[in-house]
Amino acid sequence: MMARYRDGETKHLAYLDDYAFLSWAYLELYETSSDLRYLQKAINLTEEMEQLFWDSQAGGFFFSGNDGEKMIAPDKEITEGAMPSGNSVAGFVYAKLQKLTGETKYGDRLYEMYQLFHEDITRMPSSAPTLLKSLLIMEYPGKEVVLLGMKNDPQRKMFLEQLQKQYLPNTVILTAENHLEFKGIAEFASEYPQKDEKTTIYICEDFMCQQPTTKVDEAIRTILNES
């Protein structure tokens, strides 16, 4: 990626913040639209970000990529100001991808970041709230919900509309018309087929899933921990 486009001119290689924030934007677009293309874009961009900025020796991300000018003292920032730092946002993206895809490699990278920045965070937790938010996602109980159904199915629409009205920071929803659409994106979800050609819901915790249900109201109550 490039950092600037102005008056027909593209200039400057993109920095860590550009990659991290755009990956985050793709995840937000996925959660809003349930369009798996955005989740795939987030995965692809995060992999590219890691190739360009990850410090393979100490962990964490440098601000400038290895494809740019070599710096005498590479910058690696965690402290947040008016905007979150690139490392903090990258950590949050890792946490979300871990929950959405079930790939442990994202969690492994995230814990490397915790170890690297542990002293800074312990001394002043308020300096990196976005990174701490990723810790909450990883450590607190949550649910992975797999939703299968045709886009125009009223049951699928109702299910998504009801959950989107709630604040569920530790619940992620994977949505497709066919379970095979999850191949290469969230492999664990690709193993769960639709039931009786009806909108089908799997509710999982730590990627261990209950029996599927086609009862949307019952599934919503379970997710919200209502009896």
Buried (B, 14 or more C-beta within 10 A) or exposed (E): BEEEEEEEEEEEBBBBBBBBBBBBBBBEBBBEEBBBEBBBBBBEBBEBBBEBBBBEEEBBBBBBBEEEEEEEEEEBBBBBEEEBBBBBBBBBBBBBBBBBBBBEEBBEBBBBBBEBBEEBBEEEEEBBEBBBBBBEBBEEEBBBBBBBBBEEBEBBBBBBEBBEEEEBEBBBBBBBBEBEBBEEBBEBBBEBEBBEEBBBBBBBEEEEBEEBBBEBEEBBEBBEEEE
